[in-house]
Amino acid sequence: MGVCLNQWNKMMKKKILITDYVWPTIDPEKKILESAGYEVVVPPDDSESTLIEYVSDVHGIIFCFGKVTSKVLENAKNCLVVSRYGIGVDNIDLSKATELGLIVTNVPDYCTDEVADHALGMLLSLNKNMISHTKQVIAGDWDKITLDFPGHRLSESTIGIVGYGRIGKSLEKKAYDLGMKVLINSRSLRENSQTKYGKSVSMDTLLRESNFISLNLPLNKDTKNIIGKNEIQKMKKNSILINCSRGGLVDENAVAEALSKGHLFGAGFDVLENVSSPKNSFLFHQENVIVTPHSAFYSEESTLDLEIKTANEVVRVLSGKMPNNLVNNDVIGKSRIGL
């Protein structure tokens, strides 16, 4: 049975908790939320204990990289909507949110080109050996640089794209425009069918025939360690692996071993499985590795788009309207707000 919105507004002081963010200000979303009559609350940190303390009287939660655990959700007694700054929702207990009747939203379309560009930038930098050459020049070895590395002409290279959502499709076109042959592996495509700029193939074929491989898919039980030791052994010698999606898709130790033995030439990661102690990762002891701090999504334009869309989703739901991007479809018909 839904709760009358007028009753909620009369009984409760309307608050929206923003657990965390990584851009300079939250002025755009504050303007939207405050104009709709909500008070924005930002905790001093996003630890579980702090969030449990702050969620008790909020109507909505907006979160970025903070973990919205089952304990946090259980203590959010008055919450009606939880909105993710971003695409992935692996840092919220989705089943618990659905069980409690909370609407969960995300923003799947704010950084499509940015992430595809980031993956492509990593690929191009690694293929041209820019990291090693930069280090050599800085060390004063301008005249001692050798060109003995497996760089490839793009028009004679093959890229394998694993995952065919918005970002995968964007990367497909960009790679095609640079002259690359494009192979796609996705459960949504029939094997050996033609895509707009490439061809759908089996994972085995993609691994064996690609000079570059980019992962563009969510992390779940089916995709955990989708690239492990066995898959790496099937990859072409001197190939390059890019992961701008989620830590956990790749066995990072297996990648480090393949790099050290010369089977892989390079790797680019915008995400790591364990970000609490990244310096301990074997990847950091390898040459020709690019690691960025989950920043592939960023441009000034994409961030503004994200802030506005996330805040607008909260306002939509709290106004009794269906969100544009509902994550947990099973909540409909049993949500706290009556949707």
N, C-alpha and C positions, 0 to 999 in steps of 0.2 A: 504494500500500500504506500503510495507516494506521500511525501510530506508537503503540505501546503507552503508555497514559497513565502507568502505573506506572514505565516506563523513563524517561519524561520527568521525572517527579517526582524520581527518584533521581539522574539525571544533572545536572539543572539546578537552580539556585536560582530559585525561582519569583518572577518580577517582572512587574508590570503598569505600563506607562508611561502617564501622563496628560500629554499634550503641552501642553495649555492648557485654561483655563476662565475664565469671566468673572463668576462669583458669589463671594461672600466666602470660603467654605470648601469643601473636598471631604470633610467629615466623614462624610456619609451613605454615599458610595461607598467610602471607606476602611474604614468599619466592615464593609460587606458583603464587600469583597475580603480584608481581613485576617482576618475570621472564617473565610473559605474557605482560608486558609493562604498568601495572596499578599502580597508586599511591594509597596507603592505607591511609585513613583518619579516625581518631578516635575522636569523639567529647568529650568534658569534662564531659557530662552527657547525659542521654537518655530521658530527658524531651521532651514533644511535641514541645515546643517553640525552644529548641536547635536543635532538629532534623529538624524542618522546615527551620532553618537558614542554616544548613549544607547540605541539600539534593539538593539544587538548581542546582548544576553543576556536580552531580555524574552520572555515567553510571550504577552503580549497588549498591545495599544495601544488607548487611549481618546483620542479627539481631538475638539476642538470647531471652532475656526476655523483651527487650524494646518494647513499643507499636508503631506499624507502623500504625498510624491512617489515616483516609481519608484526613485530612488536610496535613499530612506529604506527602502522595502520590501525592496529587494535586500540591504540590510545587516541586516535583521531576520531573521537566519538561523534563529532558534529560535521565531519568532512563529507563533502558530496562529490568532489572532483579532484583528480590528481593529474596534472598536465606535465608532460616531459618536454624540457628544452631539448629537442633533438629527435632522432629517429628510433634508435634502439631502446628497448625497455627491459634489458637484462638486469638492471639495478633497482627494480621494484618487484616485490612479491605479487605477481599478477594474479595468481590464483586466490591469494588472500584478499586482494582488493576486490575481486569479483564476488567472492564469498560474502564480503561485507557490504556489497551493493554500491561500490564506488565506481564512478565513471572514470576511465583512464584514457587520456588522449596523448597524441604525439604530433610531431611536425615532420612528415616524411619528404617534403619537397622544397626545403629551404636552401640546401647546399649541394644540389646535384652536380653542377658544373665545378664547384670548388673541390669536391672530393675527387672527381674524375681528373681534374687538372693536377691535383696533388699527386695522385698515383702516376700520372703521366710524367710529371716533373721528376719524381724519384727514378722512374724507368730511364728517362733520358740522361739524368745525371750519372746514374750507375753505368749505363751503357757506354758513356764517354769517359768513364774513370775519373770524374772530376774531383772526388774527395781525395784520392791518392795524389793526384797531380797538384792540387792546391797545397797539400801538406808538404810536398817536395819543393814547391816554389817558395813557400814560407821559410823552409829550412835552408834556403839559399842554393838549391840544387837545380836551378833553371837549365843549366847546360848539361845536366846529367840524366835528365828524364828520358826513359825509354818508352817506346810505344808497343811493347810486347804484352798486349792484353786483348781479350776477345770481344772487341766492340763490333757491332753489326750495323750495316746499312739498313735503315728502317724499311725501305721499299723491298728488301729481300728478307724481311724478318716476319715471324708469326707471333702474335700475341694471343694468349689464352685467357679468356675472361670467365671466371667461375661466379655465377650469379647474374641474373638478367633482370634486375629491377631498374629503377630510374638511373642509378649511378652506372650500372653495368652497360645500359644502353647509351648513356652519354659517352662513356669511355670507348665503346665500340665505334661510334661515329668519329671521335677524335683520332683514334688509332687508324681507322680507314682513311681519313683525310691526310694522314701522314704517310700513306702508302703501305701500311702493314696488312698482311693477311690476318683475318680475325676468326678465331674459333671460340665458340661459346659452349659452356656446360651449365645446364639449368634443368631442374625438375619440371619447369613450366613449358619446356620445349620438347618437341618430338625429335629424337635423334636423327641426324642427317638431313634435317630440314634447313632451308635457307632462312636466315634472318635478314634484316634490312641491309646490313653491311658485312655479314659474315655467314658462318655455318654452325649449326648445332651439332656437337659431337659427344661421344662418350668421354668420361673423365680420363680413362686410359689414353685415348687418342690425344686429348688435349695435353696431358702431361708429357707424352712422348714427342709431340710435334712442335711445341711452343718454345720460342726463345725467351719470351717474357710471359709470366703468369701473374694475374692480378685477382685477388679475392675480393668479391663485392657481394657479401651475403651476411645474414644475421647469424648470431651464435645461439645454437640450441643443441639438444641432445644428438641430433642427426649431423650437425656440422662441427661438433667438437673435434679438434685435431684432424680436420679434413685433409690437412697436409701433414703427414708424419713421415717417419723414416722410409716406409715402403713406397709412398708416393714420390718422395724426393729421389729415390733410386731410379724411378721411371723417368724422371725429368731429364731433358737434354743436358749434356755436360756443358758447363759454362752458361747455363740459363740464369735468369734473374727472377726473384720472387718478390711480389709486392703485396702487403696486407694493410689496407687503410680502412678495414671494417671493424673487427672485434678481436681483442686478445683471446686466445683460446682456440681460434681456428687453426693455429699452427703449433706444432711441436717445436718450440724455439731451440731446444737443445739439439734436435736433429738438424735444424737449419745451420746452427753454429758448427756442428761437426762436418756437414757437407761443404760449408765455406772453407773450413780449415784444411780439408782434404782436396779442395779445388774442384769438387763436382759442381757446386754452384759458384757463379762468379760474383753475384751481388744479391743483396736483400734490402728491401725498404719496408719499415714498419712505422705506422702512425699509432699503433696500439701494441701493448704488451700484456701478457697474461698476468704478470705480477708487477704492478706499478709501485708497490710499496718499497721495493729495493731493486730498482732497475740496474744499478751499477753491478749487481751480482750476476746479471744475465751473461751467459757465455757469448751472446751476440756482441757485447761491447769489447770483446777481446779480438774481434775479427776485423780485417780490412774490408773496405768496400761495403759498409753497412750504413744506411741512413736511418736514424730513429728520430721521430718528431713526437711531441707530447699531445697526441690526440687533437691536433690542430688543423687537420685537413679540411674541416668544415669552414674554416674562417675566411671571411672577407668582411669588410665593413658593411657591404650590402647584405650578405647572407645573415650576419648577426642581427642586423636591424630587422630583417624579415622574420627571423626566428623569435625575437623578443615580441614583436607585434602579434604574430600568429599564435604563440603560446598563450599570451594574455587574453587574446580574443576568444580562444577556446574556453577558457575558464569563465569568461563573461557569458558566452553562449549557453553553456551548461547551467550556470546558476540563474539564467533567465528562463530555464525550462525548455531550451532548444537542444536538438541533437547536435553533437560536435561535428565538425567537418571531417575529423580523423579519429574515429573511435577505435581503440586498440582491443578492448575486451568485449566483443560482441555478445558474449553469453550473459552479460549483466543486464541487457535490455529486458524489461518486464519485471525486474526485481531490484532495480536500483533504488537507493535511498531517496533520490530526487523525483522518482516516478516516471522516468523515461523507459 
